[in-house]
Amino acid sequence: MQSYCALKDHRHNTAVGNPALLNGQIATPAYVILEERLIGALDAFDVIRRETGCSLLFAMKSSSLAAALEMMRGRVDGFSASSPFEARLGRAILGGAGTVHLTSPGLRADEIDAVNEVCGYLSFNSLSQWERLRGRTSAALACGLRVNPGISYVKDARYDPCRARSKLGEPLAAVIRLLEARDGRLDRISGIHFHTNCDSADYAQLLATVRAVEPLLQRFRPPLEWVNADGGYLLENARNLDALYEAVDLLRTRCAPRVFIEPGSALIRNGVCLVASVADLFIREGRRTAVLDTTVNHMPEIFEYGFRPVISEEDRTGRYAYTLAGATCLAGDLFGAFRFAAPLEVGSRIIFEGMGSYTLAKAHMFNGINMPSIYALGPEGRVRLVRRFGYEDFLARWS
Protein backbone atom coordinates (compact mmCIF):
# COMPACT_ATOMS: atom_id res chain seq x y z
CA MET A 1 0.00 0.00 0.00
CA GLN A 2 1.32 3.42 -0.94
CA SER A 3 -0.16 4.93 2.21
CA TYR A 4 2.63 3.60 4.40
CA CYS A 5 5.20 5.53 2.34
CA ALA A 6 3.06 8.66 2.39
CA LEU A 7 2.64 8.33 6.15
CA LYS A 8 6.34 7.81 6.67
CA ASP A 9 7.25 10.98 4.79
CA HIS A 10 4.45 13.39 5.63
CA ARG A 11 6.38 15.24 8.37
CA HIS A 12 9.70 15.38 6.54
CA ASN A 13 11.18 18.65 5.26
CA THR A 14 9.67 20.54 8.16
CA ALA A 15 10.05 24.26 8.58
CA VAL A 16 11.06 24.30 12.24
CA GLY A 17 14.55 25.77 12.43
CA ASN A 18 13.88 27.81 9.31
CA PRO A 19 15.50 31.24 9.75
CA ALA A 20 12.17 32.90 8.96
CA LEU A 21 10.80 31.64 12.27
CA LEU A 22 13.75 32.98 14.24
CA ASN A 23 14.16 36.48 12.85
CA GLY A 24 12.21 39.67 12.39
CA GLN A 25 10.06 38.41 9.51
CA ILE A 26 7.62 37.09 12.12
CA ALA A 27 6.46 39.27 15.02
CA THR A 28 5.74 37.16 18.09
CA PRO A 29 3.64 35.63 19.39
CA ALA A 30 2.53 34.02 16.16
CA TYR A 31 0.79 30.94 14.86
CA VAL A 32 2.62 29.86 11.72
CA ILE A 33 0.99 27.59 9.14
CA LEU A 34 3.70 25.23 7.91
CA GLU A 35 2.33 24.70 4.43
CA GLU A 36 4.72 21.89 3.51
CA ARG A 37 3.69 19.85 6.53
CA LEU A 38 0.00 20.46 5.95
CA ILE A 39 0.26 19.43 2.30
CA GLY A 40 2.19 16.32 3.34
CA ALA A 41 -0.57 15.25 5.72
CA LEU A 42 -3.23 15.92 3.07
CA ASP A 43 -1.25 13.87 0.55
CA ALA A 44 -1.00 10.96 2.99
CA PHE A 45 -4.76 10.93 3.53
CA ASP A 46 -5.37 11.35 -0.19
CA VAL A 47 -3.59 8.03 -0.78
CA ILE A 48 -5.86 6.39 1.79
CA ARG A 49 -8.91 8.02 0.23
CA ARG A 50 -8.04 6.74 -3.24
CA GLU A 51 -7.07 3.25 -2.11
CA THR A 52 -10.12 2.65 0.11
CA GLY A 53 -12.76 4.58 -1.83
CA CYS A 54 -13.81 6.51 1.27
CA SER A 55 -14.69 10.21 1.30
CA LEU A 56 -12.54 12.55 3.35
CA LEU A 57 -13.90 15.37 5.50
CA PHE A 58 -11.87 17.71 7.67
CA ALA A 59 -13.28 18.15 11.21
CA MET A 60 -13.45 21.92 11.63
CA LYS A 61 -13.80 21.72 15.42
CA SER A 62 -10.04 21.19 15.59
CA SER A 63 -9.35 24.37 13.61
CA SER A 64 -11.45 26.83 11.64
CA LEU A 65 -8.44 28.76 10.38
CA ALA A 66 -9.62 29.90 6.97
CA ALA A 67 -6.13 30.06 5.46
CA ALA A 68 -5.62 26.37 6.27
CA LEU A 69 -9.13 25.44 5.11
CA GLU A 70 -8.46 27.11 1.78
CA MET A 71 -5.38 24.91 1.34
CA MET A 72 -7.60 21.86 1.91
CA ARG A 73 -10.16 22.87 -0.72
CA GLY A 74 -9.94 20.36 -3.56
CA ARG A 75 -7.85 18.01 -1.40
CA VAL A 76 -10.77 16.91 0.82
CA ASP A 77 -14.34 16.01 -0.08
CA GLY A 78 -15.71 18.55 2.35
CA PHE A 79 -15.87 19.67 5.96
CA SER A 80 -17.43 18.36 9.13
CA ALA A 81 -19.00 21.05 11.31
CA SER A 82 -20.22 21.11 14.90
CA SER A 83 -22.28 24.30 14.65
CA PRO A 84 -24.06 26.38 12.03
CA PHE A 85 -21.26 28.98 12.18
CA GLU A 86 -18.63 26.35 11.32
CA ALA A 87 -20.93 25.02 8.60
CA ARG A 88 -21.36 28.49 7.06
CA LEU A 89 -17.60 29.03 7.01
CA GLY A 90 -17.05 25.60 5.49
CA ARG A 91 -19.53 26.31 2.72
CA ALA A 92 -17.98 29.72 2.06
CA ILE A 93 -14.56 28.09 1.65
CA LEU A 94 -15.87 25.28 -0.57
CA GLY A 95 -18.07 27.47 -2.74
CA GLY A 96 -20.31 25.24 -4.81
CA ALA A 97 -18.04 22.21 -4.53
CA GLY A 98 -17.77 19.59 -1.81
CA THR A 99 -20.11 18.83 1.05
CA VAL A 100 -20.64 19.98 4.60
CA HIS A 101 -21.74 17.60 7.37
CA LEU A 102 -23.08 18.82 10.69
CA THR A 103 -23.83 17.18 14.00
CA SER A 104 -24.49 19.01 17.26
CA PRO A 105 -26.15 17.98 20.53
CA GLY A 106 -27.45 21.52 21.01
CA LEU A 107 -29.01 22.21 17.61
CA ARG A 108 -32.01 24.57 17.84
CA ALA A 109 -35.10 24.86 15.70
CA ASP A 110 -34.20 28.41 14.68
CA GLU A 111 -30.90 27.15 13.24
CA ILE A 112 -32.37 24.59 10.84
CA ASP A 113 -32.92 27.05 8.00
CA ALA A 114 -29.20 27.87 8.00
CA VAL A 115 -28.38 24.16 8.05
CA ASN A 116 -30.68 23.54 5.08
CA GLU A 117 -28.92 26.31 3.19
CA VAL A 118 -25.27 25.27 3.64
CA CYS A 119 -25.19 21.58 4.58
CA GLY A 120 -25.56 18.42 2.55
CA TYR A 121 -25.73 16.09 5.56
CA LEU A 122 -27.11 16.45 9.08
CA SER A 123 -26.59 13.76 11.72
CA PHE A 124 -29.13 14.15 14.50
CA ASN A 125 -27.58 13.57 17.91
CA SER A 126 -30.59 11.86 19.50
CA LEU A 127 -33.98 10.43 18.65
CA SER A 128 -35.52 13.32 20.58
CA GLN A 129 -33.71 15.85 18.42
CA TRP A 130 -34.70 13.95 15.26
CA GLU A 131 -38.39 13.77 16.17
CA ARG A 132 -38.52 17.43 17.19
CA LEU A 133 -36.69 18.89 14.19
CA ARG A 134 -37.13 16.47 11.29
CA GLY A 135 -40.16 18.32 9.94
CA ARG A 136 -38.07 21.46 9.39
CA THR A 137 -35.39 19.84 7.22
CA SER A 138 -35.39 20.26 3.46
CA ALA A 139 -35.88 17.33 1.11
CA ALA A 140 -32.36 17.89 -0.23
CA LEU A 141 -30.73 17.44 3.20
CA ALA A 142 -29.47 13.89 3.84
CA CYS A 143 -30.59 13.11 7.38
CA GLY A 144 -28.71 10.68 9.60
CA LEU A 145 -28.60 9.62 13.22
CA ARG A 146 -25.59 9.59 15.47
CA VAL A 147 -25.38 6.37 17.46
CA ASN A 148 -23.31 5.58 20.52
CA PRO A 149 -21.74 2.11 20.17
CA GLY A 150 -20.96 2.05 23.88
CA ILE A 151 -17.31 1.14 23.31
CA SER A 152 -14.82 3.20 25.29
CA TYR A 153 -11.17 3.53 24.28
CA VAL A 154 -10.42 6.89 25.92
CA LYS A 155 -9.14 6.73 29.51
CA ASP A 156 -10.02 10.34 30.36
CA ALA A 157 -13.81 10.49 30.62
CA ARG A 158 -13.81 14.21 29.75
CA TYR A 159 -12.92 13.29 26.18
CA ASP A 160 -14.64 9.91 25.87
CA PRO A 161 -17.64 10.18 23.51
CA CYS A 162 -18.89 6.81 24.79
CA ARG A 163 -18.57 7.52 28.51
CA ALA A 164 -21.36 6.40 30.84
CA ARG A 165 -24.56 8.39 30.21
CA SER A 166 -22.90 10.17 27.30
CA LYS A 167 -24.78 13.03 25.69
CA LEU A 168 -23.25 12.11 22.31
CA GLY A 169 -25.37 9.81 20.16
CA GLU A 170 -28.34 7.53 20.67
CA PRO A 171 -27.44 4.27 22.43
CA LEU A 172 -27.13 1.37 20.02
CA ALA A 173 -29.70 -0.75 21.83
CA ALA A 174 -32.37 1.95 21.56
CA VAL A 175 -31.93 2.20 17.80
CA ILE A 176 -32.09 -1.58 17.42
CA ARG A 177 -35.39 -1.62 19.33
CA LEU A 178 -36.83 1.01 16.98
CA LEU A 179 -35.75 -0.95 13.92
CA GLU A 180 -37.42 -4.05 15.30
CA ALA A 181 -40.62 -2.10 16.00
CA ARG A 182 -40.85 -0.97 12.36
CA ASP A 183 -43.08 1.94 13.38
CA GLY A 184 -41.75 4.43 10.85
CA ARG A 185 -39.94 6.64 13.35
CA LEU A 186 -36.68 6.19 11.43
CA ASP A 187 -38.15 6.90 8.00
CA ARG A 188 -35.93 9.33 6.04
CA ILE A 189 -32.84 8.32 8.03
CA SER A 190 -30.39 7.61 5.21
CA GLY A 191 -27.16 7.39 7.17
CA ILE A 192 -25.54 6.58 10.49
CA HIS A 193 -22.77 8.51 12.25
CA PHE A 194 -20.65 7.07 15.07
CA HIS A 195 -17.57 8.21 16.98
CA THR A 196 -15.69 6.30 19.69
CA ASN A 197 -12.16 7.67 19.95
CA CYS A 198 -9.80 10.58 20.59
CA ASP A 199 -6.14 10.89 19.56
CA SER A 200 -5.69 7.17 18.91
CA ALA A 201 -3.02 5.78 16.60
CA ASP A 202 -4.45 2.24 16.69
CA TYR A 203 -6.82 1.59 13.80
CA ALA A 204 -7.69 -1.84 15.17
CA GLN A 205 -10.02 0.07 17.50
CA LEU A 206 -11.87 1.51 14.51
CA LEU A 207 -12.29 -1.94 12.99
CA ALA A 208 -13.61 -3.29 16.30
CA THR A 209 -16.13 -0.45 16.41
CA VAL A 210 -17.28 -1.11 12.84
CA ARG A 211 -17.77 -4.79 13.62
CA ALA A 212 -19.84 -3.85 16.66
CA VAL A 213 -22.18 -1.55 14.72
CA GLU A 214 -22.41 -3.66 11.55
CA PRO A 215 -25.42 -5.72 12.74
CA LEU A 216 -27.35 -2.49 13.34
CA LEU A 217 -26.39 -0.97 9.99
CA GLN A 218 -27.51 -4.04 8.08
CA ARG A 219 -30.98 -3.93 9.67
CA PHE A 220 -32.02 -0.74 7.89
CA ARG A 221 -34.66 -1.11 5.16
CA PRO A 222 -34.25 0.41 2.69
CA PRO A 223 -30.48 0.02 3.07
CA LEU A 224 -28.42 2.95 4.30
CA GLU A 225 -26.90 5.29 1.73
CA TRP A 226 -23.97 6.49 3.83
CA VAL A 227 -22.03 5.95 7.03
CA ASN A 228 -19.87 8.51 8.78
CA ALA A 229 -17.14 6.77 10.83
CA ASP A 230 -15.95 10.13 12.21
CA GLY A 231 -12.41 10.71 13.45
CA GLY A 232 -10.32 10.55 16.58
CA TYR A 233 -7.46 8.70 14.87
CA LEU A 234 -3.97 9.93 14.01
CA LEU A 235 -1.65 9.01 11.14
CA GLU A 236 1.68 9.73 12.78
CA ASN A 237 3.02 6.51 14.36
CA ALA A 238 -0.15 4.71 13.25
CA ARG A 239 -0.59 1.07 14.20
CA ASN A 240 -2.67 -1.52 12.36
CA LEU A 241 -3.33 0.80 9.44
CA ASP A 242 -4.59 -2.21 7.48
CA ALA A 243 -7.55 -2.21 9.87
CA LEU A 244 -8.65 1.16 8.44
CA TYR A 245 -8.74 -0.37 4.96
CA GLU A 246 -10.65 -3.39 6.24
CA ALA A 247 -13.13 -1.23 8.16
CA VAL A 248 -13.93 0.96 5.15
CA ASP A 249 -14.25 -2.09 2.91
CA LEU A 250 -16.61 -3.78 5.37
CA LEU A 251 -18.81 -0.69 5.57
CA ARG A 252 -18.89 -0.10 1.81
CA THR A 253 -19.63 -3.71 0.84
CA ARG A 254 -22.07 -4.66 3.60
CA CYS A 255 -23.65 -1.49 4.96
CA ALA A 256 -23.65 1.59 2.71
CA PRO A 257 -22.04 2.59 -0.59
CA ARG A 258 -20.54 5.86 0.72
CA VAL A 259 -18.27 6.00 3.77
CA PHE A 260 -16.95 9.21 5.29
CA ILE A 261 -14.01 9.62 7.65
CA GLU A 262 -13.34 12.86 9.53
CA PRO A 263 -9.73 13.44 10.58
CA GLY A 264 -9.12 16.67 12.46
CA SER A 265 -5.90 16.68 14.48
CA ALA A 266 -4.38 14.09 12.14
CA LEU A 267 -4.45 16.67 9.34
CA ILE A 268 -3.81 19.97 11.08
CA ARG A 269 -1.91 19.44 14.35
CA ASN A 270 1.61 19.25 12.94
CA GLY A 271 0.82 21.80 10.26
CA VAL A 272 1.02 24.77 12.64
CA CYS A 273 3.61 25.87 15.18
CA LEU A 274 3.49 28.74 17.66
CA VAL A 275 6.50 31.07 17.86
CA ALA A 276 7.05 33.05 21.06
CA SER A 277 9.79 35.27 22.44
CA VAL A 278 11.31 35.55 25.91
CA ALA A 279 9.95 38.75 27.50
CA ASP A 280 11.67 38.54 30.89
CA LEU A 281 14.21 36.44 32.82
CA PHE A 282 14.74 36.05 36.58
CA ILE A 283 15.59 33.44 39.22
CA ARG A 284 13.08 32.07 41.73
CA GLU A 285 14.34 29.75 44.48
CA GLY A 286 17.32 28.73 42.44
CA ARG A 287 15.42 28.03 39.21
CA ARG A 288 15.62 30.29 36.19
CA THR A 289 12.23 31.49 34.92
CA ALA A 290 11.66 32.74 31.39
CA VAL A 291 8.42 34.65 30.85
CA LEU A 292 7.21 34.39 27.27
CA ASP A 293 5.05 36.80 25.28
CA THR A 294 2.47 34.05 24.84
CA THR A 295 0.27 32.24 27.39
CA VAL A 296 -1.49 28.94 27.98
CA ASN A 297 -4.60 30.84 26.92
CA HIS A 298 -3.20 30.69 23.38
CA MET A 299 -2.97 26.89 23.67
CA PRO A 300 -5.65 26.05 26.28
CA GLU A 301 -5.37 22.28 26.10
CA ILE A 302 -1.94 22.48 27.76
CA PHE A 303 -3.79 23.72 30.86
CA GLU A 304 -6.89 21.62 30.26
CA TYR A 305 -5.10 18.32 29.67
CA GLY A 306 -2.05 19.10 31.77
CA PHE A 307 0.35 17.94 29.06
CA ARG A 308 3.88 19.12 28.40
CA PRO A 309 4.25 20.86 25.02
CA VAL A 310 6.93 19.94 22.51
CA ILE A 311 9.52 22.69 22.01
CA SER A 312 11.86 22.36 19.07
CA GLU A 313 14.82 24.06 20.81
CA GLU A 314 14.70 21.81 23.87
CA ASP A 315 17.81 19.77 24.70
CA ARG A 316 16.96 17.30 27.46
CA THR A 317 20.63 16.98 28.36
CA GLY A 318 21.26 20.72 28.07
CA ARG A 319 23.11 22.62 30.77
CA TYR A 320 20.56 25.45 31.14
CA ALA A 321 17.24 24.71 32.85
CA TYR A 322 14.27 27.09 32.83
CA THR A 323 10.67 27.20 33.88
CA LEU A 324 8.77 28.63 30.90
CA ALA A 325 5.92 30.85 32.05
CA GLY A 326 3.12 32.66 30.29
CA ALA A 327 2.42 36.38 30.19
CA THR A 328 -0.82 36.54 32.23
CA CYS A 329 -1.36 37.09 35.95
CA LEU A 330 -2.60 33.51 36.36
CA ALA A 331 -0.15 31.75 38.68
CA GLY A 332 -0.67 28.48 36.84
CA ASP A 333 0.11 30.01 33.44
CA LEU A 334 3.11 27.70 33.05
CA PHE A 335 4.39 25.53 30.21
CA GLY A 336 6.73 23.42 32.33
CA ALA A 337 10.44 22.91 32.93
CA PHE A 338 12.78 22.67 29.94
CA ARG A 339 16.50 22.42 29.32
CA PHE A 340 18.48 24.17 26.59
CA ALA A 341 22.00 23.82 25.23
CA ALA A 342 22.58 27.58 25.40
CA PRO A 343 21.30 30.21 27.84
CA LEU A 344 18.13 32.07 26.95
CA GLU A 345 18.10 35.83 26.60
CA VAL A 346 15.34 38.41 26.43
CA GLY A 347 14.21 38.16 22.81
CA SER A 348 15.17 34.48 22.36
CA ARG A 349 12.67 32.62 20.20
CA ILE A 350 10.80 29.52 21.43
CA ILE A 351 8.94 27.34 18.91
CA PHE A 352 6.05 25.21 20.16
CA GLU A 353 5.42 22.24 17.86
CA GLY A 354 2.07 20.64 17.04
CA MET A 355 -0.09 23.70 17.62
CA GLY A 356 -2.52 23.23 14.74
CA SER A 357 -5.46 21.62 16.55
CA TYR A 358 -7.53 22.96 19.44
CA THR A 359 -5.25 25.98 19.91
CA LEU A 360 -6.55 28.89 17.85
CA ALA A 361 -10.02 27.30 18.02
CA LYS A 362 -10.01 27.75 21.81
CA ALA A 363 -7.62 30.67 22.33
CA HIS A 364 -8.83 33.82 24.05
CA MET A 365 -7.73 37.23 25.33
CA PHE A 366 -7.73 36.70 29.10
CA ASN A 367 -6.04 39.66 30.83
CA GLY A 368 -6.39 41.53 27.53
CA ILE A 369 -3.31 39.73 26.24
CA ASN A 370 -3.43 40.01 22.46
CA MET A 371 -3.97 36.98 20.27
CA PRO A 372 -0.98 35.73 18.29
CA SER A 373 -0.73 36.92 14.72
CA ILE A 374 -1.16 34.32 12.00
CA TYR A 375 1.45 33.72 9.31
CA ALA A 376 1.94 31.16 6.56
CA LEU A 377 5.36 29.73 5.71
CA GLY A 378 5.50 28.36 2.16
CA PRO A 379 7.64 25.44 1.00
CA GLU A 380 10.04 27.89 -0.63
CA GLY A 381 10.60 29.67 2.70
CA ARG A 382 8.51 32.74 1.92
CA VAL A 383 6.53 34.15 4.84
CA ARG A 384 3.24 35.99 4.47
CA LEU A 385 1.07 37.64 7.11
CA VAL A 386 -2.45 36.19 7.20
CA ARG A 387 -3.99 38.05 10.13
CA ARG A 388 -2.89 40.45 12.83
CA PHE A 389 -5.06 41.07 15.88
CA GLY A 390 -5.21 44.26 17.92
CA TYR A 391 -7.08 46.36 20.45
CA GLU A 392 -10.01 46.67 18.05
CA ASP A 393 -10.60 42.91 18.30
CA PHE A 394 -10.57 43.10 22.09
CA LEU A 395 -12.90 46.11 22.04
CA ALA A 396 -15.30 44.45 19.58
CA ARG A 397 -15.90 41.65 22.05
CA TRP A 398 -16.41 43.75 25.15
CA SER A 399 -17.84 47.10 24.05
Phi, psi and omega in degrees: 000132180296334187300329180296320178294317180297319179296316182300325189260355195286353174250003180289166179057043183286165184264351181297133187095348176298133182306332181298333180279345188249359182236190188289357178296333182240121175274129184267158355285157184206134164277133180237119175285119179267091192301323182295320178294314182299316178297321178298318178294319178297320179296320179297316179288331178295324175299314179298317180301314182290321184284330181263337185082011178280168175254140188252123174245146172262129180281106186291342180299334180284329178192130175250024181295111189301322181297325177285320179299322179295327176292333181279337182305129183087344178257347174236164180276349180162196183234150173253126185244154178246005179200160176299327178297312177301317182298318179297318178295317179301316179294321179297322179291317184286334188067226180273359182262164173070182183225155177237125175258147176223138166216137182205131178290343184250023183298134182253158181299324182283000177259352187293324180300319178295322178296315178303325186285323190246346185256150171260336184222139175226119176261113179288140188279339182208163175295325177299314179298317179300312185290330181281326190247351187301326183292347182262356182276148180282159179295335182279347182276123177282115185263133178229178179230130174278130178245152178253108182291347179073024180247118183255127174243349187262122184290325181273112186298338179298335185241014182265108181294343182249025177299165178302135180057037182298143176277354191258099175096150178280133179304141184306316184298324180293321179290322177298318179298320179294319179297322179291327180289333180049047184260009176084000183291341179256012176300141182081356173282114184253354181208165179233140180239132175219155183206126185230000191221171179207120176054042177261142175254006184253104183283353172297332178292324176294315180299319178298322178295315179300317179296328179287325182268348183306314180303323177293313185298326182283349181280343186291134174225120001295165183300155178296151177263336183204156174225133176252110181271008172057210186225221182093004182241146181255162174259326180296130181059032182296144175243147176055045181297333176303330181295329175297315179298317181293321181296314180295318180297318179299315180295317184289324185272335186245342191236313184200145184289335182243128181237128177253142166236152191230068175294142174241280179303325182300332179268319194254336190304307184278001180270002180219136170241166176240125181256127179233167177235151175287124181260336180201154178223136174200174181244132176234116178050046175082357180247129176292137175241132175245115177272128182261164178273013172242187186203160176298343177289347173270351177213067193302334184290342172300316179285318184294312181274335186074032181261161182265120183290160176267126180243126188293332183275355184296141173231104187299340177256009184295156184284333190253117183254138180219147162269124178267124185239154179271173191271358183269174179279358178291122183299328181272012178282075186228143178261342179121185180260134183222155177242148182226152180287332181233154180293146175278155176228161172300126184101347177300142181268140175236128182248116176271123180276161171061044184256019185280331186247138176058030173252283180301329180295335182244353187295152181210176188254042176306140185069004185073017176288128186295152174288149175298146171293166179239128178235162171237133177249112182282164180303332181275002178091003180278135180255137173227143177280127179263315183202136173239132180264164181198189182303327181299325178291320176296313182296321182300328180283325190252349182272000000 
